[in-house]
Amino acid sequence: MEIKPLAAKVTANGSSNKTTVGSATNVYICSTATDLITNVTTGATMQVPANFAFVLRKEKGDEVHAGSANTHFTKIAYPRG
């Protein structure tokens, strides 16, 4: 899979640190420990295992956060491949 980063990674640990990840619609998420990812805007949650990476599609204004600083969010272009 081809991934093109558009900004530096951010951490968003806890609801007080929620972020739109630079108004991203495609977010590469990498967790180094088991964590819970929350989309505050929609109320959706996703439990992820340790050492796991995936692409989250969201609306520009959706705010997300993780349960710990062990998860990183990166704004990316739409992945290909």
PDB file of N, CA, C and O in Angstrom:
ATOM      1  N   MET A   1       0.844  -1.171   0.000  1.00  0.00           N
ATOM      2  CA  MET A   1       0.000   0.000   0.000  1.00  0.00           C
ATOM      3  C   MET A   1       0.892   1.238   0.000  1.00  0.00           C
ATOM      4  O   MET A   1       1.873   1.309   0.739  1.00  0.00           O
ATOM      5  N   GLU A   2       0.545   2.194  -0.823  1.00  0.00           N
ATOM      6  CA  GLU A   2       1.268   3.461  -0.886  1.00  0.00           C
ATOM      7  C   GLU A   2       0.611   4.449   0.063  1.00  0.00           C
ATOM      8  O   GLU A   2      -0.599   4.667   0.005  1.00  0.00           O
ATOM      9  N   ILE A   3       1.418   5.051   0.944  1.00  0.00           N
ATOM     10  CA  ILE A   3       0.895   6.040   1.888  1.00  0.00           C
ATOM     11  C   ILE A   3       1.708   7.317   1.748  1.00  0.00           C
ATOM     12  O   ILE A   3       2.936   7.292   1.819  1.00  0.00           O
ATOM     13  N   LYS A   4       1.014   8.434   1.547  1.00  0.00           N
ATOM     14  CA  LYS A   4       1.679   9.727   1.414  1.00  0.00           C
ATOM     15  C   LYS A   4       1.316  10.602   2.611  1.00  0.00           C
ATOM     16  O   LYS A   4       0.199  11.115   2.678  1.00  0.00           O
ATOM     17  N   PRO A   5       2.254  10.783   3.570  1.00  0.00           N
ATOM     18  CA  PRO A   5       1.983  11.651   4.715  1.00  0.00           C
ATOM     19  C   PRO A   5       1.843  13.101   4.270  1.00  0.00           C
ATOM     20  O   PRO A   5       2.572  13.565   3.393  1.00  0.00           O
ATOM     21  N   LEU A   6       0.903  13.808   4.882  1.00  0.00           N
ATOM     22  CA  LEU A   6       0.678  15.222   4.559  1.00  0.00           C
ATOM     23  C   LEU A   6       1.053  16.154   5.704  1.00  0.00           C
ATOM     24  O   LEU A   6       1.046  17.374   5.547  1.00  0.00           O
ATOM     25  N   ALA A   7       1.382  15.574   6.859  1.00  0.00           N
ATOM     26  CA  ALA A   7       1.749  16.376   8.035  1.00  0.00           C
ATOM     27  C   ALA A   7       2.480  15.476   9.027  1.00  0.00           C
ATOM     28  O   ALA A   7       2.506  14.255   8.876  1.00  0.00           O
ATOM     29  N   ALA A   8       3.064  16.089  10.027  1.00  0.00           N
ATOM     30  CA  ALA A   8       3.725  15.324  11.084  1.00  0.00           C
ATOM     31  C   ALA A   8       2.684  14.591  11.928  1.00  0.00           C
ATOM     32  O   ALA A   8       1.537  15.029  12.029  1.00  0.00           O
ATOM     33  N   LYS A   9       3.087  13.484  12.527  1.00  0.00           N
ATOM     34  CA  LYS A   9       2.174  12.725  13.380  1.00  0.00           C
ATOM     35  C   LYS A   9       1.804  13.539  14.611  1.00  0.00           C
ATOM     36  O   LYS A   9       2.548  14.421  15.041  1.00  0.00           O
ATOM     37  N   VAL A  10       0.643  13.227  15.166  1.00  0.00           N
ATOM     38  CA  VAL A  10       0.200  13.850  16.410  1.00  0.00           C
ATOM     39  C   VAL A  10      -0.270  12.757  17.358  1.00  0.00           C
ATOM     40  O   VAL A  10      -0.668  11.676  16.927  1.00  0.00           O
ATOM     41  N   THR A  11      -0.219  13.048  18.647  1.00  0.00           N
ATOM     42  CA  THR A  11      -0.838  12.172  19.630  1.00  0.00           C
ATOM     43  C   THR A  11      -2.051  12.901  20.168  1.00  0.00           C
ATOM     44  O   THR A  11      -2.063  14.129  20.255  1.00  0.00           O
ATOM     45  N   ALA A  12      -3.052  12.152  20.522  1.00  0.00           N
ATOM     46  CA  ALA A  12      -4.283  12.743  21.048  1.00  0.00           C
ATOM     47  C   ALA A  12      -4.775  11.824  22.149  1.00  0.00           C
ATOM     48  O   ALA A  12      -5.785  11.136  22.001  1.00  0.00           O
ATOM     49  N   ASN A  13      -4.046  11.821  23.255  1.00  0.00           N
ATOM     50  CA  ASN A  13      -4.381  10.926  24.355  1.00  0.00           C
ATOM     51  C   ASN A  13      -5.397  11.572  25.289  1.00  0.00           C
ATOM     52  O   ASN A  13      -5.116  12.566  25.959  1.00  0.00           O
ATOM     53  N   GLY A  14      -6.569  10.983  25.311  1.00  0.00           N
ATOM     54  CA  GLY A  14      -7.636  11.478  26.174  1.00  0.00           C
ATOM     55  C   GLY A  14      -8.532  12.477  25.476  1.00  0.00           C
ATOM     56  O   GLY A  14      -8.123  13.142  24.524  1.00  0.00           O
ATOM     57  N   SER A  15      -9.765  12.577  25.963  1.00  0.00           N
ATOM     58  CA  SER A  15     -10.758  13.441  25.315  1.00  0.00           C
ATOM     59  C   SER A  15     -10.393  14.921  25.374  1.00  0.00           C
ATOM     60  O   SER A  15     -10.858  15.701  24.543  1.00  0.00           O
ATOM     61  N   SER A  16      -9.567  15.321  26.342  1.00  0.00           N
ATOM     62  CA  SER A  16      -9.169  16.729  26.411  1.00  0.00           C
ATOM     63  C   SER A  16      -8.163  17.076  25.315  1.00  0.00           C
ATOM     64  O   SER A  16      -7.892  18.254  25.081  1.00  0.00           O
ATOM     65  N   ASN A  17      -7.608  16.073  24.644  1.00  0.00           N
ATOM     66  CA  ASN A  17      -6.639  16.295  23.564  1.00  0.00           C
ATOM     67  C   ASN A  17      -7.175  15.883  22.204  1.00  0.00           C
ATOM     68  O   ASN A  17      -6.399  15.609  21.288  1.00  0.00           O
ATOM     69  N   LYS A  18      -8.494  15.835  22.063  1.00  0.00           N
ATOM     70  CA  LYS A  18      -9.086  15.416  20.784  1.00  0.00           C
ATOM     71  C   LYS A  18      -8.617  16.328  19.655  1.00  0.00           C
ATOM     72  O   LYS A  18      -8.273  17.489  19.877  1.00  0.00           O
ATOM     73  N   THR A  19      -8.609  15.779  18.436  1.00  0.00           N
ATOM     74  CA  THR A  19      -8.076  16.507  17.294  1.00  0.00           C
ATOM     75  C   THR A  19      -8.811  16.121  16.010  1.00  0.00           C
ATOM     76  O   THR A  19      -9.360  15.025  15.900  1.00  0.00           O
ATOM     77  N   THR A  20      -8.812  17.034  15.051  1.00  0.00           N
ATOM     78  CA  THR A  20      -9.325  16.718  13.714  1.00  0.00           C
ATOM     79  C   THR A  20      -8.195  16.188  12.836  1.00  0.00           C
ATOM     80  O   THR A  20      -8.419  15.858  11.672  1.00  0.00           O
ATOM     81  N   VAL A  21      -6.992  16.105  13.380  1.00  0.00           N
ATOM     82  CA  VAL A  21      -5.776  15.687  12.667  1.00  0.00           C
ATOM     83  C   VAL A  21      -5.606  16.566  11.414  1.00  0.00           C
ATOM     84  O   VAL A  21      -5.444  16.069  10.300  1.00  0.00           O
ATOM     85  N   GLY A  22      -5.649  17.865  11.636  1.00  0.00           N
ATOM     86  CA  GLY A  22      -5.477  18.812  10.535  1.00  0.00           C
ATOM     87  C   GLY A  22      -6.591  18.768   9.513  1.00  0.00           C
ATOM     88  O   GLY A  22      -6.364  18.957   8.318  1.00  0.00           O
ATOM     89  N   SER A  23      -7.812  18.516   9.996  1.00  0.00           N
ATOM     90  CA  SER A  23      -8.992  18.407   9.122  1.00  0.00           C
ATOM     91  C   SER A  23      -8.841  17.287   8.088  1.00  0.00           C
ATOM     92  O   SER A  23      -9.331  17.396   6.964  1.00  0.00           O
ATOM     93  N   ALA A  24      -8.164  16.221   8.483  1.00  0.00           N
ATOM     94  CA  ALA A  24      -7.933  15.077   7.592  1.00  0.00           C
ATOM     95  C   ALA A  24      -9.209  14.287   7.347  1.00  0.00           C
ATOM     96  O   ALA A  24     -10.082  14.204   8.211  1.00  0.00           O
ATOM     97  N   THR A  25      -9.303  13.711   6.157  1.00  0.00           N
ATOM     98  CA  THR A  25     -10.370  12.747   5.863  1.00  0.00           C
ATOM     99  C   THR A  25      -9.810  11.331   5.848  1.00  0.00           C
ATOM    100  O   THR A  25     -10.564  10.363   5.950  1.00  0.00           O
ATOM    101  N   ASN A  26      -8.482  11.202   5.720  1.00  0.00           N
ATOM    102  CA  ASN A  26      -7.793   9.913   5.769  1.00  0.00           C
ATOM    103  C   ASN A  26      -6.692  10.017   6.812  1.00  0.00           C
ATOM    104  O   ASN A  26      -5.818  10.879   6.717  1.00  0.00           O
ATOM    105  N   VAL A  27      -6.735   9.142   7.803  1.00  0.00           N
ATOM    106  CA  VAL A  27      -5.778   9.203   8.901  1.00  0.00           C
ATOM    107  C   VAL A  27      -5.112   7.842   9.064  1.00  0.00           C
ATOM    108  O   VAL A  27      -5.781   6.823   9.233  1.00  0.00           O
ATOM    109  N   TYR A  28      -3.784   7.843   9.010  1.00  0.00           N
ATOM    110  CA  TYR A  28      -3.011   6.631   9.295  1.00  0.00           C
ATOM    111  C   TYR A  28      -2.839   6.576  10.805  1.00  0.00           C
ATOM    112  O   TYR A  28      -2.321   7.516  11.408  1.00  0.00           O
ATOM    113  N   ILE A  29      -3.271   5.483  11.414  1.00  0.00           N
ATOM    114  CA  ILE A  29      -3.201   5.335  12.867  1.00  0.00           C
ATOM    115  C   ILE A  29      -2.300   4.161  13.199  1.00  0.00           C
ATOM    116  O   ILE A  29      -2.482   3.064  12.671  1.00  0.00           O
ATOM    117  N   CYS A  30      -1.341   4.386  14.062  1.00  0.00           N
ATOM    118  CA  CYS A  30      -0.409   3.342  14.477  1.00  0.00           C
ATOM    119  C   CYS A  30      -0.411   3.281  16.005  1.00  0.00           C
ATOM    120  O   CYS A  30      -0.144   4.276  16.679  1.00  0.00           O
ATOM    121  N   SER A  31      -0.717   2.094  16.538  1.00  0.00           N
ATOM    122  CA  SER A  31      -0.720   1.929  17.994  1.00  0.00           C
ATOM    123  C   SER A  31       0.415   0.997  18.396  1.00  0.00           C
ATOM    124  O   SER A  31       0.595  -0.061  17.795  1.00  0.00           O
ATOM    125  N   THR A  32       1.176   1.386  19.408  1.00  0.00           N
ATOM    126  CA  THR A  32       2.258   0.543  19.904  1.00  0.00           C
ATOM    127  C   THR A  32       1.815  -0.272  21.109  1.00  0.00           C
ATOM    128  O   THR A  32       2.566  -1.112  21.604  1.00  0.00           O
ATOM    129  N   ALA A  33       0.604  -0.029  21.582  1.00  0.00           N
ATOM    130  CA  ALA A  33       0.013  -0.783  22.695  1.00  0.00           C
ATOM    131  C   ALA A  33      -1.488  -0.878  22.449  1.00  0.00           C
ATOM    132  O   ALA A  33      -2.043  -0.077  21.697  1.00  0.00           O
ATOM    133  N   THR A  34      -2.142  -1.837  23.068  1.00  0.00           N
ATOM    134  CA  THR A  34      -3.589  -1.954  22.949  1.00  0.00           C
ATOM    135  C   THR A  34      -4.226  -0.631  23.348  1.00  0.00           C
ATOM    136  O   THR A  34      -3.841  -0.034  24.353  1.00  0.00           O
ATOM    137  N   ASP A  35      -5.195  -0.171  22.570  1.00  0.00           N
ATOM    138  CA  ASP A  35      -5.781   1.144  22.828  1.00  0.00           C
ATOM    139  C   ASP A  35      -7.214   1.201  22.303  1.00  0.00           C
ATOM    140  O   ASP A  35      -7.632   0.353  21.515  1.00  0.00           O
ATOM    141  N   LEU A  36      -7.947   2.196  22.745  1.00  0.00           N
ATOM    142  CA  LEU A  36      -9.300   2.448  22.275  1.00  0.00           C
ATOM    143  C   LEU A  36      -9.303   3.777  21.537  1.00  0.00           C
ATOM    144  O   LEU A  36      -8.968   4.811  22.114  1.00  0.00           O
ATOM    145  N   ILE A  37      -9.683   3.754  20.252  1.00  0.00           N
ATOM    146  CA  ILE A  37      -9.767   4.953  19.429  1.00  0.00           C
ATOM    147  C   ILE A  37     -11.225   5.419  19.447  1.00  0.00           C
ATOM    148  O   ILE A  37     -12.138   4.617  19.247  1.00  0.00           O
ATOM    149  N   THR A  38     -11.441   6.699  19.684  1.00  0.00           N
ATOM    150  CA  THR A  38     -12.796   7.238  19.741  1.00  0.00           C
ATOM    151  C   THR A  38     -12.963   8.372  18.742  1.00  0.00           C
ATOM    152  O   THR A  38     -12.142   9.287  18.677  1.00  0.00           O
ATOM    153  N   ASN A  39     -14.041   8.298  17.963  1.00  0.00           N
ATOM    154  CA  ASN A  39     -14.453   9.420  17.127  1.00  0.00           C
ATOM    155  C   ASN A  39     -15.490  10.165  17.958  1.00  0.00           C
ATOM    156  O   ASN A  39     -16.636   9.727  18.069  1.00  0.00           O
ATOM    157  N   VAL A  40     -15.091  11.277  18.534  1.00  0.00           N
ATOM    158  CA  VAL A  40     -15.949  12.032  19.443  1.00  0.00           C
ATOM    159  C   VAL A  40     -17.200  12.530  18.721  1.00  0.00           C
ATOM    160  O   VAL A  40     -18.284  12.550  19.302  1.00  0.00           O
ATOM    161  N   THR A  41     -17.057  12.926  17.478  1.00  0.00           N
ATOM    162  CA  THR A  41     -18.156  13.490  16.708  1.00  0.00           C
ATOM    163  C   THR A  41     -19.275  12.485  16.478  1.00  0.00           C
ATOM    164  O   THR A  41     -20.450  12.816  16.640  1.00  0.00           O
ATOM    165  N   THR A  42     -18.917  11.248  16.099  1.00  0.00           N
ATOM    166  CA  THR A  42     -19.925  10.228  15.800  1.00  0.00           C
ATOM    167  C   THR A  42     -20.228   9.318  16.976  1.00  0.00           C
ATOM    168  O   THR A  42     -21.259   8.646  16.995  1.00  0.00           O
ATOM    169  N   GLY A  43     -19.331   9.291  17.963  1.00  0.00           N
ATOM    170  CA  GLY A  43     -19.492   8.390  19.101  1.00  0.00           C
ATOM    171  C   GLY A  43     -18.961   6.990  18.846  1.00  0.00           C
ATOM    172  O   GLY A  43     -19.047   6.125  19.717  1.00  0.00           O
ATOM    173  N   ALA A  44     -18.414   6.758  17.663  1.00  0.00           N
ATOM    174  CA  ALA A  44     -17.880   5.436  17.323  1.00  0.00           C
ATOM    175  C   ALA A  44     -16.569   5.177  18.060  1.00  0.00           C
ATOM    176  O   ALA A  44     -15.767   6.090  18.259  1.00  0.00           O
ATOM    177  N   THR A  45     -16.361   3.923  18.462  1.00  0.00           N
ATOM    178  CA  THR A  45     -15.115   3.526  19.095  1.00  0.00           C
ATOM    179  C   THR A  45     -14.568   2.280  18.410  1.00  0.00           C
ATOM    180  O   THR A  45     -15.306   1.511  17.794  1.00  0.00           O
ATOM    181  N   MET A  46     -13.255   2.102  18.534  1.00  0.00           N
ATOM    182  CA  MET A  46     -12.605   0.949  17.930  1.00  0.00           C
ATOM    183  C   MET A  46     -11.460   0.510  18.829  1.00  0.00           C
ATOM    184  O   MET A  46     -10.546   1.289  19.101  1.00  0.00           O
ATOM    185  N   GLN A  47     -11.506  -0.730  19.288  1.00  0.00           N
ATOM    186  CA  GLN A  47     -10.422  -1.291  20.087  1.00  0.00           C
ATOM    187  C   GLN A  47      -9.359  -1.817  19.131  1.00  0.00           C
ATOM    188  O   GLN A  47      -9.673  -2.575  18.213  1.00  0.00           O
ATOM    189  N   VAL A  48      -8.103  -1.423  19.337  1.00  0.00           N
ATOM    190  CA  VAL A  48      -7.020  -1.882  18.474  1.00  0.00           C
ATOM    191  C   VAL A  48      -5.963  -2.609  19.302  1.00  0.00           C
ATOM    192  O   VAL A  48      -5.714  -2.248  20.452  1.00  0.00           O
ATOM    193  N   PRO A  49      -5.344  -3.635  18.715  1.00  0.00           N
ATOM    194  CA  PRO A  49      -4.307  -4.376  19.428  1.00  0.00           C
ATOM    195  C   PRO A  49      -2.965  -3.644  19.385  1.00  0.00           C
ATOM    196  O   PRO A  49      -2.814  -2.651  18.674  1.00  0.00           O
ATOM    197  N   ALA A  50      -2.017  -4.132  20.136  1.00  0.00           N
ATOM    198  CA  ALA A  50      -0.665  -3.576  20.126  1.00  0.00           C
ATOM    199  C   ALA A  50      -0.018  -3.802  18.765  1.00  0.00           C
ATOM    200  O   ALA A  50      -0.293  -4.792  18.088  1.00  0.00           O
ATOM    201  N   ASN A  51       0.845  -2.867  18.376  1.00  0.00           N
ATOM    202  CA  ASN A  51       1.601  -2.961  17.127  1.00  0.00           C
ATOM    203  C   ASN A  51       0.687  -3.156  15.922  1.00  0.00           C
ATOM    204  O   ASN A  51       0.874  -4.069  15.117  1.00  0.00           O
ATOM    205  N   PHE A  52      -0.295  -2.285  15.821  1.00  0.00           N
ATOM    206  CA  PHE A  52      -1.315  -2.368  14.774  1.00  0.00           C
ATOM    207  C   PHE A  52      -1.393  -1.028  14.052  1.00  0.00           C
ATOM    208  O   PHE A  52      -1.322   0.028  14.681  1.00  0.00           O
ATOM    209  N   ALA A  53      -1.538  -1.073  12.737  1.00  0.00           N
ATOM    210  CA  ALA A  53      -1.679   0.151  11.945  1.00  0.00           C
ATOM    211  C   ALA A  53      -2.837  -0.014  10.970  1.00  0.00           C
ATOM    212  O   ALA A  53      -3.061  -1.100  10.435  1.00  0.00           O
ATOM    213  N   PHE A  54      -3.572   1.076  10.743  1.00  0.00           N
ATOM    214  CA  PHE A  54      -4.692   1.049   9.810  1.00  0.00           C
ATOM    215  C   PHE A  54      -5.009   2.464   9.357  1.00  0.00           C
ATOM    216  O   PHE A  54      -4.516   3.436   9.928  1.00  0.00           O
ATOM    217  N   VAL A  55      -5.840   2.570   8.322  1.00  0.00           N
ATOM    218  CA  VAL A  55      -6.273   3.867   7.812  1.00  0.00           C
ATOM    219  C   VAL A  55      -7.719   4.089   8.221  1.00  0.00           C
ATOM    220  O   VAL A  55      -8.581   3.250   7.959  1.00  0.00           O
ATOM    221  N   LEU A  56      -7.981   5.210   8.857  1.00  0.00           N
ATOM    222  CA  LEU A  56      -9.321   5.601   9.275  1.00  0.00           C
ATOM    223  C   LEU A  56      -9.841   6.655   8.312  1.00  0.00           C
ATOM    224  O   LEU A  56      -9.173   7.660   8.072  1.00  0.00           O
ATOM    225  N   ARG A  57     -11.021   6.437   7.762  1.00  0.00           N
ATOM    226  CA  ARG A  57     -11.694   7.436   6.928  1.00  0.00           C
ATOM    227  C   ARG A  57     -12.692   8.163   7.808  1.00  0.00           C
ATOM    228  O   ARG A  57     -13.476   7.533   8.519  1.00  0.00           O
ATOM    229  N   LYS A  58     -12.668   9.501   7.764  1.00  0.00           N
ATOM    230  CA  LYS A  58     -13.559  10.301   8.589  1.00  0.00           C
ATOM    231  C   LYS A  58     -13.900  11.594   7.874  1.00  0.00           C
ATOM    232  O   LYS A  58     -13.306  11.913   6.844  1.00  0.00           O
ATOM    233  N   GLU A  59     -14.836  12.327   8.403  1.00  0.00           N
ATOM    234  CA  GLU A  59     -15.172  13.650   7.866  1.00  0.00           C
ATOM    235  C   GLU A  59     -14.136  14.664   8.370  1.00  0.00           C
ATOM    236  O   GLU A  59     -13.536  14.463   9.426  1.00  0.00           O
ATOM    237  N   LYS A  60     -13.928  15.741   7.625  1.00  0.00           N
ATOM    238  CA  LYS A  60     -12.919  16.746   7.993  1.00  0.00           C
ATOM    239  C   LYS A  60     -13.073  17.280   9.413  1.00  0.00           C
ATOM    240  O   LYS A  60     -12.079  17.481  10.112  1.00  0.00           O
ATOM    241  N   GLY A  61     -14.298  17.507   9.838  1.00  0.00           N
ATOM    242  CA  GLY A  61     -14.535  18.091  11.156  1.00  0.00           C
ATOM    243  C   GLY A  61     -14.601  17.088  12.299  1.00  0.00           C
ATOM    244  O   GLY A  61     -14.683  17.488  13.460  1.00  0.00           O
ATOM    245  N   ASP A  62     -14.566  15.794  11.996  1.00  0.00           N
ATOM    246  CA  ASP A  62     -14.641  14.777  13.053  1.00  0.00           C
ATOM    247  C   ASP A  62     -13.423  14.852  13.960  1.00  0.00           C
ATOM    248  O   ASP A  62     -12.288  14.898  13.487  1.00  0.00           O
ATOM    249  N   GLU A  63     -13.663  14.864  15.258  1.00  0.00           N
ATOM    250  CA  GLU A  63     -12.577  14.882  16.234  1.00  0.00           C
ATOM    251  C   GLU A  63     -12.361  13.471  16.767  1.00  0.00           C
ATOM    252  O   GLU A  63     -13.315  12.767  17.097  1.00  0.00           O
ATOM    253  N   VAL A  64     -11.091  13.065  16.847  1.00  0.00           N
ATOM    254  CA  VAL A  64     -10.744  11.737  17.334  1.00  0.00           C
ATOM    255  C   VAL A  64      -9.736  11.846  18.466  1.00  0.00           C
ATOM    256  O   VAL A  64      -9.045  12.854  18.613  1.00  0.00           O
ATOM    257  N   HIS A  65      -9.669  10.785  19.262  1.00  0.00           N
ATOM    258  CA  HIS A  65      -8.622  10.691  20.277  1.00  0.00           C
ATOM    259  C   HIS A  65      -8.411   9.231  20.632  1.00  0.00           C
ATOM    260  O   HIS A  65      -9.241   8.374  20.328  1.00  0.00           O
ATOM    261  N   ALA A  66      -7.293   8.966  21.275  1.00  0.00           N
ATOM    262  CA  ALA A  66      -6.955   7.624  21.741  1.00  0.00           C
ATOM    263  C   ALA A  66      -6.986   7.621  23.265  1.00  0.00           C
ATOM    264  O   ALA A  66      -7.057   8.673  23.901  1.00  0.00           O
ATOM    265  N   GLY A  67      -6.932   6.440  23.829  1.00  0.00           N
ATOM    266  CA  GLY A  67      -6.947   6.321  25.279  1.00  0.00           C
ATOM    267  C   GLY A  67      -5.589   6.539  25.918  1.00  0.00           C
ATOM    268  O   GLY A  67      -5.494   6.713  27.133  1.00  0.00           O
ATOM    269  N   SER A  68      -4.524   6.531  25.101  1.00  0.00           N
ATOM    270  CA  SER A  68      -3.175   6.714  25.646  1.00  0.00           C
ATOM    271  C   SER A  68      -2.291   7.404  24.611  1.00  0.00           C
ATOM    272  O   SER A  68      -2.693   7.611  23.465  1.00  0.00           O
ATOM    273  N   ALA A  69      -1.084   7.753  25.038  1.00  0.00           N
ATOM    274  CA  ALA A  69      -0.126   8.401  24.132  1.00  0.00           C
ATOM    275  C   ALA A  69       0.619   7.374  23.280  1.00  0.00           C
ATOM    276  O   ALA A  69       1.540   7.736  22.548  1.00  0.00           O
ATOM    277  N   ASN A  70       0.237   6.106  23.365  1.00  0.00           N
ATOM    278  CA  ASN A  70       0.879   5.042  22.592  1.00  0.00           C
ATOM    279  C   ASN A  70       0.334   4.926  21.176  1.00  0.00           C
ATOM    280  O   ASN A  70       0.764   4.057  20.417  1.00  0.00           O
ATOM    281  N   THR A  71      -0.602   5.785  20.815  1.00  0.00           N
ATOM    282  CA  THR A  71      -1.197   5.757  19.481  1.00  0.00           C
ATOM    283  C   THR A  71      -0.923   7.084  18.787  1.00  0.00           C
ATOM    284  O   THR A  71      -1.062   8.155  19.377  1.00  0.00           O
ATOM    285  N   HIS A  72      -0.530   6.986  17.516  1.00  0.00           N
ATOM    286  CA  HIS A  72      -0.154   8.169  16.743  1.00  0.00           C
ATOM    287  C   HIS A  72      -1.067   8.308  15.527  1.00  0.00           C
ATOM    288  O   HIS A  72      -1.447   7.316  14.906  1.00  0.00           O
ATOM    289  N   PHE A  73      -1.409   9.534  15.202  1.00  0.00           N
ATOM    290  CA  PHE A  73      -2.301   9.861  14.096  1.00  0.00           C
ATOM    291  C   PHE A  73      -1.535  10.695  13.068  1.00  0.00           C
ATOM    292  O   PHE A  73      -0.866  11.665  13.427  1.00  0.00           O
ATOM    293  N   THR A  74      -1.633  10.319  11.796  1.00  0.00           N
ATOM    294  CA  THR A  74      -0.966  11.075  10.732  1.00  0.00           C
ATOM    295  C   THR A  74      -1.955  11.346   9.599  1.00  0.00           C
ATOM    296  O   THR A  74      -2.596  10.428   9.088  1.00  0.00           O
ATOM    297  N   LYS A  75      -2.068  12.601   9.219  1.00  0.00           N
ATOM    298  CA  LYS A  75      -2.898  12.973   8.074  1.00  0.00           C
ATOM    299  C   LYS A  75      -2.215  12.460   6.812  1.00  0.00           C
ATOM    300  O   LYS A  75      -1.028  12.711   6.605  1.00  0.00           O
ATOM    301  N   ILE A  76      -2.959  11.740   5.964  1.00  0.00           N
ATOM    302  CA  ILE A  76      -2.385  11.190   4.742  1.00  0.00           C
ATOM    303  C   ILE A  76      -3.304  11.467   3.543  1.00  0.00           C
ATOM    304  O   ILE A  76      -4.487  11.772   3.695  1.00  0.00           O
ATOM    305  N   ALA A  77      -2.715  11.349   2.353  1.00  0.00           N
ATOM    306  CA  ALA A  77      -3.516  11.368   1.125  1.00  0.00           C
ATOM    307  C   ALA A  77      -4.218  10.024   1.031  1.00  0.00           C
ATOM    308  O   ALA A  77      -3.846   9.082   1.731  1.00  0.00           O
ATOM    309  N   TYR A  78      -5.214   9.922   0.188  1.00  0.00           N
ATOM    310  CA  TYR A  78      -5.939   8.658   0.049  1.00  0.00           C
ATOM    311  C   TYR A  78      -4.967   7.559  -0.368  1.00  0.00           C
ATOM    312  O   TYR A  78      -4.281   7.707  -1.379  1.00  0.00           O
ATOM    313  N   PRO A  79      -4.887   6.454   0.388  1.00  0.00           N
ATOM    314  CA  PRO A  79      -3.920   5.401   0.068  1.00  0.00           C
ATOM    315  C   PRO A  79      -4.261   4.676  -1.229  1.00  0.00           C
ATOM    316  O   PRO A  79      -5.429   4.520  -1.584  1.00  0.00           O
ATOM    317  N   ARG A  80      -3.228   4.242  -1.920  1.00  0.00           N
ATOM    318  CA  ARG A  80      -3.412   3.487  -3.165  1.00  0.00           C
ATOM    319  C   ARG A  80      -2.786   2.104  -3.008  1.00  0.00           C
ATOM    320  O   ARG A  80      -1.826   1.916  -2.260  1.00  0.00           O
ATOM    321  N   GLY A  81      -3.346   1.160  -3.718  1.00  0.00           N
ATOM    322  CA  GLY A  81      -2.755  -0.180  -3.736  1.00  0.00           C
ATOM    323  C   GLY A  81      -3.387  -1.092  -2.857  1.00  0.00           C
ATOM    324  O   GLY A  81      -2.985  -2.253  -2.778  1.00  0.00           O
TER     325      GLY A  81
END
